């Protein structure tokens, strides 16, 4: 299985800059790089497609993914406007508390976004139900980090992350967890599960820099190549 993991695009209507950063330009550069990749089985987006929730941003993202022509699946982040998402984005791309399959892997798109809150929360009953229906190796996708982060980024977490850990301990077929929100790239392994936080496409942070200082040049996405083993 070969997939691209994207997070935190943070588009604004008509490309308005954020802190002097053109997130539309960063997104277009990323799309250009992804188009050049061979053998992609899917694109996973772990939230915050839009920064302002405008219909224009979702329409722009939709057109870009359609041009790539690879199956694309998205879950919401805390900045996303679900009403505008449905109006401007292809509904078959959008998944919330659902599962689907890529190359024999079961992907669970878990909603952790809470209206008007930066921190996240997921429904334990939903995750338990979805995991019970999975037969193959499982990848869980959500927006908020379910594990500890480095430095000051540790404030941007899933509020009920202890529930997340307790649930997945009972399912040994969980192999991969994809998330974003921290705007910082990391790969971690806990109890044979790989946790990948994708760097933001829009703008990146770093625990080595002061809080909310932009880490210029560190924006991007993750490429994950694995097997059914």
PyMOL commands that set and color helices and strands:
alter all, ss='L'
color gray80, all
select helices_A, chain A and resi 13-15+23-35+55-68+82-88+91-93+124-132+151-155+161-168
alter helices_A, ss='H'
color red, helices_A
select strands_A, chain A and resi 2-6+42-45+72-74+98-102+105-109+138-141+174-179+186-190+193-197+222-225
alter strands_A, ss='S'
color yellow, strands_A
deselect
rebuild
show_as cartoon
